[in-house]
Amino acid sequence: MLKQVKRKREEGFTIIEVLIVLAIAALILVIVFLAVPALQRSSRNTQRKNDAANVLSAVSDYVSNNSGQPPAACSSTAGAFSGSGDCKFLQDVKLGYYNASNATIKVVTSVPGSAPDTNTVDIITGAQCGTTAADNPTSSTNNRQYVAWYGIEGSTGAQCVEG
């Protein structure tokens, strides 16, 4: 009878072993929950960069098709086009992050006073990027030079890409 009692005690896990397994599982979950938002933010920023490049490509096509003239100031907000210029060339641009319900794409002729938010792409004619992508764009003497300035999530706030 004593052998049966002893055998039952050897068959299960001790409370210490269960707590160790639960602690390891909790640690893994914490690491995953901390890493996922950073990966999602990085993915959205990469998509914004790709969208800005696609918009710059459309501007380049516009300039090529219009005797080297950059587009006039205009904006495309939630799929509607406004301004004195013809922003309709933007309607066929393939966008991933930016879409008709959340994006504002503006063509402007001078550097705005503040950085764009994460749902805005400013195409600035007659401008050039600073020394790094995170620097604000500056005016250029060449009005055929243009940049895309778009907001990103993170510490820098905005990125500049030359077309």
N, CA, C and O of each residue as an XYZ file, in Angstrom:
652
protein
N       0.811     -1.179      0.000
C       0.000      0.000      0.000
C       0.870      1.265      0.000
O       0.502      2.259     -0.626
N       1.934      1.244      0.642
C       2.860      2.365      0.679
C       3.445      2.625     -0.703
O       3.678      3.783     -1.050
N       3.691      1.589     -1.506
C       4.223      1.745     -2.851
C       3.247      2.494     -3.742
O       3.686      3.293     -4.569
N       1.941      2.272     -3.612
C       0.955      2.948     -4.446
C       0.921      4.441     -4.160
O       0.826      5.228     -5.101
N       0.991      4.853     -2.941
C       0.984      6.261     -2.579
C       2.217      6.946     -3.144
O       2.126      8.053     -3.675
N       3.349      6.307     -3.037
C       4.583      6.877     -3.535
C       4.531      7.004     -5.052
O       5.037      7.994     -5.579
N       3.960      6.079     -5.766
C       3.879      6.102     -7.217
C       2.992      7.266     -7.673
O       3.320      7.923     -8.660
N       1.906      7.532     -6.999
C       1.028      8.635     -7.372
C       1.749      9.969     -7.257
O       1.528     10.851     -8.087
N       2.571     10.140     -6.295
C       3.311     11.387     -6.128
C       4.336     11.578     -7.234
O       4.627     12.726     -7.572
N       4.884     10.562     -7.801
C       5.904     10.673     -8.827
C       5.310     10.898    -10.218
O       6.056     11.247    -11.133
N       4.016     10.716    -10.416
C       3.425     10.783    -11.734
C       3.149     12.212    -12.206
O       3.150     12.410    -13.421
N       2.923     13.188    -11.403
C       2.535     14.534    -11.827
C       3.691     15.530    -11.774
O       4.810     15.197    -11.386
N       3.376     16.788    -12.187
C       4.341     17.876    -12.122
C       4.228     18.557    -10.774
O       3.154     18.602    -10.174
N       5.328     19.078    -10.310
C       5.276     19.842     -9.060
C       4.792     21.247     -9.389
O       4.832     21.679    -10.541
N       4.344     21.937     -8.380
C       3.857     23.306     -8.582
C       4.985     24.215     -9.069
O       4.729     25.140     -9.839
N       6.181     23.983     -8.655
C       7.345     24.779     -9.085
C       7.571     24.598    -10.587
O       7.827     25.572    -11.295
N       7.481     23.381    -11.068
C       7.664     23.130    -12.497
C       6.583     23.826    -13.329
O       6.881     24.393    -14.380
N       5.361     23.786    -12.876
C       4.261     24.447    -13.585
C       4.474     25.957    -13.601
O       4.265     26.598    -14.631
N       4.887     26.535    -12.470
C       5.132     27.974    -12.404
C       6.279     28.396    -13.318
O       6.223     29.466    -13.925
N       7.301     27.580    -13.420
C       8.429     27.900    -14.305
C       7.960     27.910    -15.760
O       8.314     28.821    -16.509
N       7.191     26.939    -16.165
C       6.669     26.888    -17.538
C       5.770     28.099    -17.810
O       5.862     28.711    -18.874
N       4.906     28.446    -16.857
C       4.039     29.612    -17.040
C       4.849     30.911    -17.126
O       4.510     31.798    -17.909
N       5.899     31.027    -16.340
C       6.737     32.224    -16.379
C       7.445     32.347    -17.730
O       7.543     33.444    -18.278
N       7.932     31.240    -18.263
C       8.594     31.263    -19.571
C       7.589     31.634    -20.659
O       7.908     32.425    -21.547
N       6.385     31.078    -20.604
C       5.346     31.408    -21.586
C       4.970     32.889    -21.503
O       4.785     33.539    -22.532
N       4.857     33.419    -20.302
C       4.537     34.838    -20.125
C       5.643     35.719    -20.684
O       5.361     36.746    -21.301
N       6.885     35.337    -20.478
C       8.013     36.100    -21.009
C       7.991     36.125    -22.538
O       8.245     37.166    -23.143
N       7.694     35.005    -23.155
C       7.596     34.939    -24.614
C       6.465     35.834    -25.116
O       6.638     36.541    -26.108
N       5.318     35.814    -24.450
C       4.196     36.664    -24.844
C       4.537     38.146    -24.720
O       4.169     38.937    -25.589
N       5.222     38.525    -23.673
C       5.619     39.923    -23.501
C       6.537     40.357    -24.634
O       6.370     41.447    -25.181
N       7.491     39.530    -24.987
C       8.416     39.856    -26.080
C       7.657     40.016    -27.388
O       7.921     40.949    -28.146
N       6.723     39.123    -27.661
C       5.933     39.207    -28.894
C       5.089     40.478    -28.906
O       5.054     41.177    -29.919
N       4.412     40.791    -27.808
C       3.566     41.975    -27.761
C       4.372     43.263    -27.865
O       3.839     44.277    -28.316
N       5.627     43.255    -27.466
C       6.462     44.441    -27.625
C       6.993     44.569    -29.052
O       7.184     45.684    -29.536
N       7.232     43.466    -29.721
C       7.819     43.488    -31.061
C       6.786     43.763    -32.155
O       7.117     44.412    -33.147
N       5.572     43.301    -32.008
C       4.565     43.411    -33.071
C       4.255     44.866    -33.440
O       4.255     45.171    -34.633
N       3.992     45.780    -32.508
C       3.707     47.164    -32.915
C       4.866     47.816    -33.675
O       4.630     48.571    -34.618
N       6.090     47.544    -33.289
C       7.238     48.110    -33.997
C       7.315     47.567    -35.419
O       7.630     48.309    -36.349
N       7.033     46.293    -35.591
C       7.034     45.706    -36.931
C       5.910     46.288    -37.780
O       6.105     46.542    -38.969
N       4.747     46.500    -37.194
C       3.630     47.087    -37.940
C       3.948     48.527    -38.343
O       3.659     48.925    -39.472
N       4.537     49.311    -37.440
C       4.914     50.685    -37.744
C       5.925     50.724    -38.882
O       5.815     51.546    -39.793
N       6.904     49.838    -38.827
C       7.909     49.765    -39.877
C       7.281     49.403    -41.217
O       7.652     49.960    -42.250
N       6.347     48.489    -41.201
C       5.654     48.083    -42.431
C       4.858     49.252    -43.020
O       4.894     49.474    -44.231
N       4.147     49.994    -42.182
C       3.392     51.156    -42.669
C       4.316     52.217    -43.236
O       4.008     52.816    -44.266
N       5.454     52.463    -42.576
C       6.403     53.455    -43.080
C       6.999     53.029    -44.418
O       7.208     53.864    -45.299
N       7.273     51.740    -44.574
C       7.791     51.243    -45.855
C       6.745     51.437    -46.948
O       7.083     51.815    -48.070
N       5.487     51.182    -46.632
C       4.422     51.378    -47.624
C       4.282     52.847    -47.975
O       4.055     53.182    -49.137
N       4.414     53.735    -46.988
C       4.366     55.177    -47.272
C       5.497     55.566    -48.218
O       5.289     56.340    -49.152
N       6.695     55.031    -47.979
C       7.840     55.335    -48.839
C       7.580     54.863    -50.267
O       7.878     55.584    -51.219
N       7.030     53.668    -50.423
C       6.702     53.152    -51.750
C       5.639     54.017    -52.425
O       5.733     54.295    -53.620
N       4.635     54.439    -51.670
C       3.595     55.301    -52.229
C       4.176     56.643    -52.678
O       3.819     57.147    -53.742
N       5.068     57.223    -51.872
C       5.693     58.493    -52.244
C       6.501     58.326    -53.532
O       6.492     59.209    -54.389
N       7.194     57.201    -53.669
C       7.947     56.939    -54.897
C       7.005     56.813    -56.091
O       7.324     57.290    -57.180
N       5.853     56.179    -55.902
C       4.873     56.061    -56.983
C       4.305     57.420    -57.371
O       4.088     57.683    -58.554
N       4.063     58.286    -56.392
C       3.568     59.629    -56.673
C       4.643     60.416    -57.425
O       4.335     61.129    -58.381
N       5.898     60.292    -57.000
C       6.992     60.978    -57.707
C       7.113     60.491    -59.143
O       7.408     61.274    -60.046
N       6.889     59.220    -59.353
C       6.916     58.674    -60.709
C       5.803     59.296    -61.558
O       6.018     59.624    -62.724
N       4.623     59.454    -60.972
C       3.512     60.087    -61.687
C       3.832     61.543    -62.006
O       3.493     62.027    -63.085
N       4.485     62.248    -61.075
C       4.889     63.639    -61.326
C       5.913     63.670    -62.453
O       5.846     64.526    -63.335
N       6.850     62.747    -62.425
C       7.859     62.677    -63.484
C       7.209     62.444    -64.849
O       7.591     63.071    -65.837
N       6.237     61.549    -64.901
C       5.496     61.317    -66.142
C       4.760     62.575    -66.582
O       4.741     62.902    -67.769
N       4.156     63.280    -65.633
C       3.448     64.519    -65.938
C       4.409     65.540    -66.534
O       4.104     66.174    -67.544
N       5.571     65.695    -65.904
C       6.569     66.654    -66.383
C       7.020     66.275    -67.801
O       7.159     67.145    -68.660
N       7.245     64.992    -68.040
C       7.664     64.531    -69.377
C       6.594     64.794    -70.426
O       6.911     65.140    -71.564
N       5.342     64.635    -70.055
C       4.239     64.807    -71.003
C       3.807     66.257    -71.184
O       2.977     66.543    -72.046
N       4.350     67.174    -70.395
C       3.936     68.580    -70.454
C       5.117     69.509    -70.691
O       5.238     70.544    -70.036
N       5.971     69.150    -71.605
C       7.105     69.987    -72.038
C       7.993     70.433    -70.884
O       8.503     71.553    -70.892
N       8.177     69.576    -69.905
C       9.077     69.877    -68.797
C       8.493     70.748    -67.710
O       9.205     71.124    -66.778
N       7.211     71.082    -67.802
C       6.586     71.924    -66.788
C       6.068     71.075    -65.634
O       5.345     70.104    -65.858
N       6.431     71.432    -64.396
C       5.882     70.692    -63.248
C       4.412     71.034    -63.069
O       3.962     72.073    -63.551
N       3.661     70.191    -62.392
C       2.236     70.487    -62.177
C       2.057     71.730    -61.311
O       2.886     72.029    -60.452
N       0.970     72.444    -61.549
C       0.653     73.624    -60.743
C       0.137     73.168    -59.383
O      -0.192     71.998    -59.185
N       0.074     74.114    -58.453
C      -0.390     73.798    -57.098
C      -1.809     73.249    -57.137
O      -2.699     73.839    -57.750
N      -2.009     72.112    -56.476
C      -3.316     71.472    -56.417
C      -3.289     70.461    -55.278
O      -2.242     70.222    -54.676
N      -4.432     69.874    -54.989
C      -4.455     68.836    -53.957
C      -5.499     67.790    -54.290
O      -6.495     68.058    -54.962
N      -5.242     66.605    -53.803
C      -6.161     65.479    -53.949
C      -6.476     64.998    -52.545
O      -5.617     64.441    -51.863
N      -7.712     65.215    -52.117
C      -8.122     64.805    -50.778
C      -9.314     63.871    -50.891
O     -10.327     64.216    -51.499
N      -9.192     62.700    -50.311
C     -10.268     61.700    -50.297
C     -10.821     61.458    -51.701
O     -12.029     61.318    -51.892
N      -9.914     61.410    -52.679
C     -10.315     61.099    -54.047
C     -10.831     62.283    -54.843
O     -11.094     62.141    -56.037
N     -10.988     63.460    -54.217
C     -11.457     64.653    -54.924
C     -10.263     65.545    -55.234
O      -9.314     65.619    -54.453
N     -10.314     66.221    -56.377
C      -9.201     67.054    -56.811
C      -9.623     68.515    -56.756
O     -10.731     68.866    -57.161
N      -8.727     69.369    -56.250
C      -9.034     70.789    -56.172
C      -7.781     71.600    -56.406
O      -6.669     71.079    -56.334
N      -7.962     72.875    -56.686
C      -6.840     73.768    -56.919
C      -6.801     74.212    -58.364
O      -7.583     73.746    -59.193
N      -5.879     75.123    -58.661
C      -5.787     75.658    -60.012
C      -5.104     74.685    -60.963
O      -5.270     74.793    -62.178
N      -4.352     73.754    -60.438
C      -3.636     72.801    -61.280
C      -4.476     71.573    -61.586
O      -5.598     71.418    -61.105
N      -3.900     70.719    -62.393
C      -4.587     69.496    -62.783
C      -4.009     68.328    -61.995
O      -3.032     67.712    -62.418
N      -4.607     68.028    -60.858
C      -4.146     66.912    -60.021
C      -4.716     65.585    -60.479
O      -4.466     64.554    -59.855
N      -5.470     65.598    -61.550
C      -6.100     64.352    -61.986
C      -5.078     63.306    -62.416
O      -5.397     62.119    -62.474
N      -3.855     63.733    -62.718
C      -2.818     62.756    -63.055
C      -2.519     61.840    -61.874
O      -1.915     60.782    -62.051
N      -2.934     62.230    -60.677
C      -2.699     61.415    -59.485
C      -3.725     60.297    -59.310
O      -3.502     59.367    -58.535
N      -4.853     60.383    -60.029
C      -5.924     59.417    -59.771
C      -5.563     57.997    -60.169
O      -6.164     57.053    -59.655
N      -4.606     57.812    -61.065
C      -4.231     56.461    -61.479
C      -2.995     55.923    -60.759
O      -2.514     54.836    -61.080
N      -2.487     56.668    -59.802
C      -1.298     56.228    -59.065
C      -1.665     55.057    -58.168
O      -2.647     55.110    -57.429
N      -0.868     54.002    -58.241
C      -1.096     52.830    -57.389
C      -0.580     53.145    -55.990
O       0.608     53.403    -55.797
N      -1.480     53.122    -55.026
C      -1.124     53.421    -53.649
C      -1.491     52.241    -52.758
O      -2.478     51.546    -52.999
N      -0.681     52.026    -51.726
C      -0.941     50.949    -50.785
C      -1.455     51.489    -49.460
O      -2.581     51.193    -49.062
N      -0.634     52.283    -48.775
C      -1.047     52.828    -47.479
C      -2.060     53.951    -47.672
O      -3.122     53.962    -47.050
N      -1.714     54.896    -48.545
C      -2.605     56.021    -48.793
C      -3.748     55.542    -49.670
O      -3.528     54.828    -50.650
N      -4.960     55.930    -49.324
C      -6.100     55.566    -50.152
C      -7.056     56.738    -50.242
O      -6.851     57.773    -49.608
N      -8.095     56.569    -51.030
C      -9.017     57.672    -51.300
C      -9.697     58.205    -50.043
O     -10.131     59.357    -50.023
N      -9.798     57.398    -49.006
C     -10.498     57.873    -47.815
C      -9.582     58.509    -46.774
O     -10.065     59.210    -45.886
N      -8.263     58.280    -46.864
C      -7.410     58.815    -45.799
C      -6.265     59.691    -46.274
O      -5.553     60.256    -45.444
N      -6.059     59.826    -47.585
C      -4.853     60.494    -48.057
C      -5.119     61.907    -48.550
O      -6.179     62.212    -49.098
N      -4.121     62.763    -48.338
C      -4.084     64.076    -48.952
C      -2.749     64.167    -49.680
O      -1.683     64.096    -49.068
N      -2.829     64.325    -50.984
C      -1.619     64.486    -51.794
C      -1.682     65.892    -52.368
O      -2.616     66.234    -53.093
N      -0.680     66.708    -52.040
C      -0.688     68.105    -52.463
C       0.536     68.390    -53.331
O       1.634     67.902    -53.063
N       0.327     69.172    -54.354
C       1.432     69.716    -55.133
C       1.521     71.180    -54.721
O       0.569     71.939    -54.896
N       2.668     71.572    -54.173
C       2.864     72.946    -53.705
C       4.125     73.512    -54.327
O       5.002     72.768    -54.765
N       4.211     74.833    -54.364
C       5.355     75.481    -55.005
C       6.369     76.037    -54.017
O       7.398     76.573    -54.428
N       6.100     75.919    -52.738
C       7.080     76.347    -51.731
C       7.045     75.363    -50.566
O       6.059     74.656    -50.362
N       8.121     75.333    -49.820
C       8.236     74.390    -48.708
C       7.260     74.802    -47.603
O       7.334     75.928    -47.109
N       6.343     73.902    -47.207
C       5.404     74.230    -46.129
C       6.148     74.488    -44.814
O       7.267     74.016    -44.616
N       5.511     75.235    -43.933
C       6.136     75.586    -42.668
C       6.256     74.444    -41.682
O       7.093     74.485    -40.780
N       5.426     73.421    -41.844
C       5.486     72.300    -40.914
C       5.516     70.985    -41.681
O       5.099     70.904    -42.837
N       6.017     69.971    -41.014
C       6.115     68.644    -41.627
C       4.725     68.062    -41.843
O       3.818     68.313    -41.049
N       4.551     67.290    -42.907
C       3.246     66.663    -43.151
C       2.955     65.578    -42.129
O       3.866     65.017    -41.519
N       1.658     65.287    -41.949
C       1.289     64.199    -41.044
C       1.389     62.872    -41.786
O       1.785     62.844    -42.951
N       1.036     61.780    -41.129
C       1.217     60.448    -41.706
C       0.246     60.143    -42.838
O       0.402     59.129    -43.518
N      -0.749     60.991    -43.057
C      -1.691     60.775    -44.149
C      -1.520     61.805    -45.258
O      -2.430     61.999    -46.064
N      -0.374     62.464    -45.310
C      -0.155     63.524    -46.282
C       1.158     63.321    -47.022
O       2.178     62.960    -46.435
N       1.103     63.563    -48.332
C       2.301     63.611    -49.160
C       2.310     64.986    -49.812
O       1.378     65.333    -50.538
N       3.352     65.770    -49.562
C       3.519     67.059    -50.217
C       4.523     66.888    -51.343
O       5.661     66.481    -51.108
N       4.105     67.199    -52.570
C       5.021     67.237    -53.701
C       5.412     68.698    -53.844
O       4.568     69.540    -54.151
N       6.681     69.004    -53.625
C       7.143     70.384    -53.609
C       7.996     70.615    -54.849
O       9.059     70.014    -55.004
N       7.519     71.494    -55.732
C       8.290     71.822    -56.925
C       9.294     72.914    -56.572
O       9.036     73.762    -55.718
N      10.430     72.877    -57.236
C      11.471     73.860    -56.954
C      12.089     73.657    -55.585
O      12.390     74.629    -54.893
N      12.282     72.408    -55.182
C      12.853     72.114    -53.861
C      13.821     70.954    -53.966
O      13.843     70.221    -54.955
N      14.617     70.808    -52.926
C      15.523     69.672    -52.826
C      15.542     69.206    -51.379
O      15.278     69.977    -50.457
N      15.862     67.921    -51.198
C      15.930     67.375    -49.843
C      17.174     67.902    -49.138
O      18.140     68.320    -49.777
N      17.131     67.873    -47.816
C      18.304     68.233    -47.029
C      19.377     67.155    -47.164
O      19.281     66.292    -48.036
N      20.374     67.198    -46.324
C      21.480     66.246    -46.435
C      21.082     64.830    -46.051
O      21.703     63.876    -46.518
N      20.057     64.666    -45.209
C      19.548     63.334    -44.886
C      18.052     63.306    -45.190
O      17.420     64.354    -45.320
N      17.495     62.111    -45.303
C      16.072     61.972    -45.633
C      15.176     62.586    -44.563
O      14.050     62.984    -44.858
N      15.657     62.667    -43.334
C      14.842     63.215    -42.248
C      14.889     64.740    -42.209
O      14.101     65.358    -41.494
N      15.807     65.364    -42.970
C      15.892     66.825    -42.990
C      14.729     67.424    -43.772
O      14.201     66.805    -44.695
N      14.342     68.634    -43.391
C      13.299     69.332    -44.125
C      13.827     69.715    -45.504
O      15.010     70.020    -45.650
N      12.960     69.703    -46.515
C      13.405     70.143    -47.836
C      13.671     71.640    -47.849
O      13.151     72.386    -47.019
N      14.483     72.061    -48.797
C      14.809     73.469    -48.945
C      14.509     73.901    -50.378
O      14.439     73.072    -51.286
N      14.333     75.199    -50.567
C      14.056     75.726    -51.901
C      15.251     75.523    -52.805
O      16.398     75.500    -52.357
N      14.961     75.375    -54.087
C      15.997     75.167    -55.092
C      15.804     76.207    -56.184
O      14.688     76.679    -56.402
N      16.876     76.564    -56.868
C      16.770     77.508    -57.977
C      16.211     76.840    -59.234
O      15.822     77.523    -60.181
N      16.172     75.532    -59.242
C      15.675     74.778    -60.386
C      14.219     74.385    -60.136
O      13.946     73.510    -59.315
N      13.267     75.039    -60.852
C      11.862     74.726    -60.586
C      11.446     73.394    -61.202
O      10.322     72.940    -60.985
N      12.333     72.764    -61.967
C      12.029     71.433    -62.499
C      12.423     70.338    -61.507
O      12.145     69.158    -61.724
N      13.062     70.740    -60.438
C      13.425     69.789    -59.390
C      12.260     69.709    -58.411
O      11.665     70.730    -58.066
N      11.941     68.520    -57.970
C      10.811     68.357    -57.062
C      11.107     67.226    -56.082
O      11.921     66.339    -56.342
N      10.416     67.290    -54.948
C      10.598     66.289    -53.899
C       9.237     65.859    -53.371
O       8.244     66.574    -53.507
N       9.212     64.687    -52.771
C       8.038     64.229    -52.026
C       8.407     64.287    -50.553
O       9.416     63.721    -50.131
N       7.592     64.969    -49.785
C       7.803     65.082    -48.338
C       6.574     64.463    -47.690
O       5.460     64.947    -47.884
N       6.767     63.408    -46.930
C       5.634     62.662    -46.372
C       5.886     62.342    -44.915
O       7.026     62.170    -44.484
N       4.796     62.266    -44.163
C       4.894     61.970    -42.736
C       5.083     60.488    -42.480
O       4.541     59.643    -43.193
N       5.860     60.186    -41.449
C       6.054     58.802    -41.015
C       5.837     58.710    -39.517
O       5.841     59.714    -38.805
N       5.650     57.497    -39.063
C       5.537     57.264    -37.624
C       6.945     57.072    -37.067
O       7.783     56.423    -37.693
N       7.196     57.625    -35.911
C       8.499     57.444    -35.287
C       9.101     58.771    -34.881
O       8.428     59.801    -34.859
N      10.366     58.725    -34.563
C      11.021     59.898    -33.975
C      11.297     61.009    -34.974
O      11.305     62.176    -34.583
N      11.526     60.699    -36.254
C      11.881     61.745    -37.201
C      10.671     62.522    -37.718
O      10.806     63.698    -38.058
N       9.508     61.907    -37.786
C       8.288     62.616    -38.157
C       8.003     62.728    -39.631
O       6.840     62.628    -40.023
N       9.017     62.935    -40.490
C       8.799     63.071    -41.915
C      10.052     62.639    -42.675
O      11.163     62.649    -42.145
N       9.836     62.262    -43.927
C      10.931     61.870    -44.795
C      10.830     62.665    -46.095
O       9.740     63.063    -46.508
N      11.956     62.887    -46.723
C      12.017     63.619    -47.990
C      12.669     62.712    -49.023
O      13.692     62.084    -48.748
N      12.073     62.644    -50.218
C      12.616     61.848    -51.314
C      12.628     62.728    -52.557
O      11.621     63.354    -52.888
N      13.757     62.776    -53.241
C      13.860     63.584    -54.449
C      13.385     62.809    -55.668
O      13.577     61.598    -55.772
N      12.758     63.539    -56.593
C      12.266     62.925    -57.828
C      13.174     63.178    -58.993
O      12.895     62.724    -60.103
